[in-house]
Amino acid sequence: KLGLGLLEMGAVIDALVQTAISTATNLLKEMKDYILNAKDDLKKLQRILKIFQKAIKDADQSFFSKECDRQLEFELHYDAEDIIEGYRSKIEASKRDRYGT
């Protein structure tokens, strides 16, 4: 009986280890995807910020007087806000998933 109990315990431990490895692997894959997507989005945000820098530099000389300039400013502002809000949401969701809150 004692030998059979050890075999059963070994099977349970093996199953737990396999589950832990599978869970860790899935988490690592999710984090990899998250990081790769973040890299692309950060590049987009950098481009937007460079346009803003140029616009600010140009604004020293003249204000956004043309309608197309105001439209571009409006679109860039909301593109940047969308990216930032998207990451805030992802971070909050990740925290809720990770900590169960």
C-alpha positions as a Markdown table, in Angstrom:
| # | Residue | x | y | z |
|---|---|---|---|---|
| 1 | Lys | 0.0 | 0.0 | 0.0 |
| 2 | Leu | 2.8 | 2.4 | 0.8 |
| 3 | Gly | 4.4 | 2.0 | -2.6 |
| 4 | Leu | 1.1 | 2.7 | -4.4 |
| 5 | Gly | 0.6 | 5.8 | -2.3 |
| 6 | Leu | 4.0 | 7.1 | -3.4 |
| 7 | Leu | 3.2 | 6.4 | -7.0 |
| 8 | Glu | 0.0 | 8.3 | -6.8 |
| 9 | Met | 1.7 | 11.2 | -5.0 |
| 10 | Gly | 4.3 | 11.2 | -7.8 |
| 11 | Ala | 1.6 | 11.3 | -10.4 |
| 12 | Val | -0.1 | 14.2 | -8.6 |
| 13 | Ile | 3.2 | 16.1 | -8.3 |
| 14 | Asp | 4.0 | 15.5 | -11.9 |
| 15 | Ala | 0.6 | 16.8 | -13.0 |
| 16 | Leu | 1.1 | 19.9 | -10.8 |
| 17 | Val | 4.6 | 20.5 | -12.3 |
| 18 | Gln | 3.2 | 20.1 | -15.8 |
| 19 | Thr | 0.4 | 22.6 | -15.1 |
| 20 | Ala | 2.9 | 25.1 | -13.6 |
| 21 | Ile | 5.2 | 24.8 | -16.6 |
| 22 | Ser | 2.3 | 25.2 | -19.0 |
| 23 | Thr | 1.0 | 28.3 | -17.1 |
| 24 | Ala | 4.4 | 29.9 | -17.0 |
| 25 | Thr | 4.9 | 29.2 | -20.7 |
| 26 | Asn | 1.6 | 30.8 | -21.6 |
| 27 | Leu | 2.4 | 33.9 | -19.4 |
| 28 | Leu | 5.8 | 34.3 | -21.1 |
| 29 | Lys | 4.1 | 34.1 | -24.5 |
| 30 | Glu | 1.6 | 36.7 | -23.5 |
| 31 | Met | 4.3 | 39.0 | -22.1 |
| 32 | Lys | 6.4 | 38.6 | -25.3 |
| 33 | Asp | 3.4 | 39.6 | -27.5 |
| 34 | Tyr | 2.6 | 42.5 | -25.2 |
| 35 | Ile | 6.2 | 43.8 | -25.4 |
| 36 | Leu | 6.4 | 43.4 | -29.2 |
| 37 | Asn | 3.1 | 45.3 | -29.6 |
| 38 | Ala | 4.3 | 47.9 | -27.2 |
| 39 | Lys | 7.5 | 48.4 | -29.3 |
| 40 | Asp | 5.4 | 49.2 | -32.4 |
| 41 | Asp | 3.1 | 51.5 | -30.5 |
| 42 | Leu | 5.9 | 53.3 | -28.9 |
| 43 | Lys | 7.5 | 53.9 | -32.3 |
| 44 | Lys | 4.2 | 55.4 | -33.5 |
| 45 | Leu | 4.0 | 57.5 | -30.4 |
| 46 | Gln | 7.5 | 58.7 | -31.0 |
| 47 | Arg | 6.6 | 59.8 | -34.5 |
| 48 | Ile | 3.6 | 61.7 | -33.1 |
| 49 | Leu | 5.7 | 63.4 | -30.5 |
| 50 | Lys | 8.3 | 64.4 | -33.1 |
| 51 | Ile | 5.5 | 66.0 | -35.1 |
| 52 | Phe | 4.3 | 67.8 | -32.0 |
| 53 | Gln | 7.9 | 69.1 | -31.3 |
| 54 | Lys | 8.1 | 70.5 | -34.8 |
| 55 | Ala | 4.6 | 72.0 | -34.4 |
| 56 | Ile | 5.6 | 73.7 | -31.1 |
| 57 | Lys | 8.8 | 75.0 | -32.7 |
| 58 | Asp | 6.8 | 76.4 | -35.6 |
| 59 | Ala | 4.2 | 77.8 | -33.2 |
| 60 | Asp | 6.9 | 80.1 | -31.8 |
| 61 | Gln | 6.8 | 81.7 | -35.3 |
| 62 | Ser | 3.1 | 81.5 | -36.0 |
| 63 | Phe | 0.0 | 79.9 | -34.4 |
| 64 | Phe | -1.9 | 77.1 | -36.0 |
| 65 | Ser | -3.8 | 79.5 | -38.4 |
| 66 | Lys | -4.6 | 77.1 | -41.2 |
| 67 | Glu | -7.6 | 74.8 | -40.8 |
| 68 | Cys | -5.5 | 71.8 | -42.0 |
| 69 | Asp | -2.9 | 72.5 | -39.3 |
| 70 | Arg | -5.6 | 72.6 | -36.6 |
| 71 | Gln | -7.1 | 69.3 | -38.0 |
| 72 | Leu | -3.7 | 67.7 | -37.9 |
| 73 | Glu | -3.1 | 68.8 | -34.4 |
| 74 | Phe | -6.5 | 67.5 | -33.3 |
| 75 | Glu | -5.9 | 64.1 | -35.0 |
| 76 | Leu | -2.4 | 63.7 | -33.5 |
| 77 | His | -3.6 | 64.7 | -30.1 |
| 78 | Tyr | -6.3 | 62.0 | -30.1 |
| 79 | Asp | -4.0 | 59.4 | -31.7 |
| 80 | Ala | -1.5 | 59.8 | -28.9 |
| 81 | Glu | -4.3 | 59.8 | -26.2 |
| 82 | Asp | -5.7 | 56.6 | -27.7 |
| 83 | Ile | -2.3 | 54.8 | -27.5 |
| 84 | Ile | -1.8 | 55.9 | -24.0 |
| 85 | Glu | -5.3 | 55.0 | -22.8 |
| 86 | Gly | -5.0 | 51.6 | -24.6 |
| 87 | Tyr | -1.9 | 50.8 | -22.5 |
| 88 | Arg | -3.4 | 52.1 | -19.3 |
| 89 | Ser | -6.3 | 49.7 | -20.0 |
| 90 | Lys | -4.0 | 46.8 | -20.8 |
| 91 | Ile | -2.0 | 47.4 | -17.6 |
| 92 | Glu | -5.1 | 47.6 | -15.5 |
| 93 | Ala | -6.5 | 44.4 | -17.0 |
| 94 | Ser | -3.2 | 42.7 | -16.5 |
| 95 | Lys | -3.1 | 43.7 | -12.9 |
| 96 | Arg | -6.7 | 42.4 | -12.4 |
| 97 | Asp | -5.9 | 39.1 | -14.1 |
| 98 | Arg | -2.7 | 38.7 | -12.2 |
| 99 | Tyr | -3.9 | 39.7 | -8.8 |
| 100 | Gly | -7.6 | 38.8 | -9.1 |
| 101 | Thr | -8.9 | 42.2 | -8.2 |
